[in-house]
Amino acid sequence: MTLAAGTLRHAEEPHEAGGWLRPALLISLALAAIGGAAWGIGAAIDNYRDSIALRGLDGKPSPVSLTIAGEKLTVPANMIRFRSDRRGGELDRLSLLLHWPTLEGFSEDVADDFKDTSTDAPLIYVTVSPRVTELDSTDRLASVYEQFFEGPVVPGPAGLVGRRMKADSPYDGEIVYFDPRGTAPFVARCLAEATREIPSTCMREINFGRGLTLLYRFNRTRLENGSRLDAGLYALADSFLFSPH
């Protein structure tokens, strides 16, 4: 199975993000933006192989003022992936590209990493969009994902466990990794198997602000840093929120 941001093969619960596509559709639909919050887990090929990920940047983190769903944000320009979005103003959604492990934007010091076309490039892909459901990835573990688990527990890195999803479910070809400890665990959906063309990509959604969702995509090898990645992105999202002071 492969995945992309585009038309869903199966409908998920209302406003759920993601969905797998047949390989024949991937070439034409990868990275195609669709309405609402229906984004595929990976958008993997183009995301990981965009040879010039941030065009026209000089590495300056100049603040860009923008608004999404009526919520004012201030975001450093060198984090914003697309040139047109760096003008700010009213946006439907915002795409960011961050360096790992710093979670900072483009700079000349790490320019080679931002041009890295390999599947393990140290980059995190982020989309900020209007919130269409109060259920983030953590909330969906018990309310949605658990009903589709099958097979034994799959040991994961850093104390995480994985559960494969039923083949006849909307999550065919996926595995959900989560922390079995605590009441608000880290939860991420991942491509169960990698191929030569598609890296094993994971996706997690977190809610922030009054009505925004931050979806981030990353290579599955970074699951071992899941708690650090999550804490960093929560803090980063909060830093974007406009403050008159």
PEVENUR-V461160 format. One record per backbone hydrogen bond with DSSP energy under -1.0 kcal/mol. CO is the residue of the C=O (numbers start at 1). NH is the residue of the N-H. If there is no record, write none. Layout:
BEGIN
<<CO & NH> <CO & NH>>
END
This chain:
BEGIN
<<2 & 21> <5 & 32> <13 & 16> <21 & 2> <22 & 25> <25 & 29> <26 & 30> <29 & 32> <35 & 38> <37 & 39> <43 & 47> <44 & 48> <45 & 49> <49 & 51> <60 & 62> <62 & 77> <64 & 75> <65 & 89> <66 & 73> <67 & 91> <68 & 71> <71 & 68> <72 & 242> <73 & 66> <75 & 64> <76 & 79> <77 & 80> <78 & 106> <79 & 97> <83 & 86> <85 & 88> <89 & 67> <94 & 128> <95 & 81> <96 & 126> <98 & 124> <99 & 103> <104 & 99> <107 & 110> <108 & 111> <110 & 114> <113 & 116> <114 & 53> <118 & 121> <121 & 123> <122 & 100> <124 & 98> <125 & 217> <126 & 96> <127 & 215> <128 & 94> <129 & 213> <136 & 140> <139 & 143> <140 & 144> <140 & 145> <141 & 146> <144 & 147> <145 & 148> <146 & 149> <148 & 166> <154 & 162> <157 & 160> <160 & 156> <161 & 178> <162 & 154> <163 & 176> <164 & 150> <166 & 169> <169 & 172> <171 & 174> <173 & 192> <174 & 165> <175 & 190> <176 & 163> <177 & 188> <178 & 161> <186 & 179> <188 & 177> <189 & 203> <190 & 175> <198 & 195> <199 & 201> <200 & 220> <201 & 191> <202 & 218> <203 & 189> <204 & 216> <205 & 137> <206 & 214> <208 & 212> <211 & 131> <212 & 208> <213 & 129> <214 & 206> <215 & 127> <216 & 204> <217 & 125> <218 & 202> <219 & 222> <220 & 223> <222 & 225> <223 & 226> <225 & 229> <226 & 230> <227 & 231> <228 & 232> <229 & 233> <230 & 234> <231 & 235> <232 & 236> <233 & 237> <234 & 238> <235 & 239> <236 & 240> <240 & 74>>
END
